[in-house]
Amino acid sequence: MIVKGVIFDLDGTILNSFQQRVRAWRKAFETQGIFLQDSEIESLIGLPGMDLAKKFSNKPNLIEELEEQYFLEMLPQISIYEDYEETLAKLESIGIKSIIVTSSRRALVNRLNLGNVQVVTIDDVISGKPNTEAYLKASEILNVNIRNMIVVGDSINDMIPAKTLGIPAILITHGRNSGVTLYDFLIKDLSDLINCIKLL
């Protein structure tokens, strides 16, 4: 396979934000008297916010707004993984384009310093992950055939659209056991990606 483009997830893949995202959702639900265990939320991370909120509440708009508010308050605690910039630079040096596809809102993405990389947010599509629409839009933006792209993410909702499209799904763990078993390759850190691509 000739890899010409990489689709990266944001939360938990580029941003060290998984636990903060889970905590923000839990707090949002608790304001409405809905008390959930972290494990009930963790497997749903990566879904569009409205879809996740609808799983437990009949007020999804309110829950999503509250979650975003709590998550924004936690931004000072959140960092970009230190090997992110170096990995993107290495990909560029070998002629591979990068793009981020996230279920987060554009307003949040604009608060982050992600460098010179394009981002497809939930605001840019009709159906978010695990629908394939955002990945196909990313392919169009980069002007790279989807068959020449790979996906790097940390959740089942990143892997499903990749598998649906028949392109390599690379699960990144950052040392966390997500329980995800649907993937083609497994890497621990972003810096492992270059060697992984050589195996394709």
N, C-alpha and C positions, 0 to 999 in steps of 0.2 A: 504493500500500500504506500502511495506517495501522500504524505501529510502536508497539506498546504495551509491549514487553519486549525486553531484550537479554540473551543468554546469553554470558558471557565464559569463555574458558578461563583457567587460572591460570598454569602454567609457560610462560614465554616470551611471555606475553600481558600479564599484570598483574605477574608477578614477572620480574625480570631474572635468570633462573636457568637458561637453556637450557644454557649451557656447563657449569655445575656439575652439572646433572642428567646430562648425557652422561658427565662425568668420574666421577660416583658409580657409574653403571652399569658403566663400564669397570673401575673398581677392584674392584667386587663380582665381576665375572666373572673377573678376574685371580686372585682368591684361590682359585679352583677350576681354575686352569691354562688358562682360556679367554681368549685374547688377541685383542681385536677392534680394528678401526680405528674412529675416531669416526664416520666416514661410515656404518658398518654399524649404528650405534645411532641416529643422528640421525633417520632416516626413521621410526623406531619410537616416538619420543617422543610421548606422548599416549595410547599404549595402556595399559591396566591393567598394573600391574607384573608380575603373574603371567603375563600373556600375553607380555609382552616377554621375561621370563626364560626362558619355555619355548621361545623361538625358538633358544636356544643352549645350554640346560642341562637336564639331567634332574633337577636339584635346584632347581626354581623357588622354593620356599618360602624356602630358605636364601639364594638370590641376592637375592630381593626384600627380605628382612630386612637383608641387608648393605648393599644400595643405600640403603635408608632411613636406616640408621645413618650411612653416609658423607655422605649429603645433609644430614642434620641437623647434622653437624659443619661443613658449609660454610655454614650459615645466616648467620653473621656477615658473609660475603662477598656476600650476596644482598640486593638492595633491591627495593622496589616502584617501578615506573616513576612518575616524578614527576608525570605528568599524569593519573594514575589517579583521585585523589580529586576533582579539578576536573571530570573527565569525568563521573563518577557524579553529582556535584552538578548539572551542567548537564542531564543526562538527567532527573533527578528534577524539575528546575524546569519541564520541558516535559511532565511527566506520563508519562515512560517509566520502567518498573521495570527493575531490574538483578538478575542472579543469576549466580553462578559455578558452572560444572560442571567438575570436575577428576577425573583418574584417581588423584590422590594420596589418601592415607589421612586420615581425620578427625583422627588424632593430630597429623599434621603441620600441617594447616590451623589447628588450635587454637593452634599456636605462632606464627602470623602475625597481624599487625595489619591486617586487611582492612577494618576499619570496619563500619558497619551494613549489611551485605549478606549475604544467605543463600547457603549453599554446598551443592551436591550433590557428595558425594565418592564414591569407588569403594565405600566401605562402605555406601552408601545404596541401592545397586542390585544386581541380580543380574549384569547384563552391562554393562560399561563401554563407552566409546567404542572403536570406531566404531559400536557399536550405538546405536539411537535412544532407548533406555530412559531414560537420564539426562536427555535434552532434554525428553522428555515429562513426566518427573517435575518438572523445573524449571517447565514450563508450568503444571502442577497446583499447585505451591507458590505461584507468583505469581498464580494464578487469571487467567491470560491465555491466550487461545486460541493454540495453537502457530502458527497461520497469521498471527498478528500479532507474531511474534517474529523476531529476527535473531540470527545467531551471529557472534562475533568470536573468532578463534583464529589460532595461528601454524603449525599442522601439518595434514597431510592427514587425520589422525584427528579433527580438529575439523570439517573441511569435509565429510567423507563423510556423517555423520548429518544435517547441515543439508541437503545436496543430496537425500538420501533422503526427507526430510520435505517437500521442495519449498519451503524457506524460504531467504532470502538468506544466503549464506556469505561473510563478510568476512575476508579474510586480512590479518593485520597482520605487518609485516616487522621493525619496529624497526631497519631498515637491514641486516638479515641476509637472505641469499639462501637460502631453504629448498628451492628447487627445486619447490615445490608449484605446480601449474598448475590445480587444481580449485578454483575460487572464482568468485564473482560480482563482487566489488569488492575492490580492493587499497588498503590504507592503510599509511602508514609508522608513525604514532604514534596513541595512543588519542585524542589531541586532534583528530585528523582525523575521528573518528567522527560528530560532530554534522553536519558538512557532508555526509558520506556519506549519512546518514539523510534529509537534505533531497532527495536525488536519487531516493529510492525512491518 
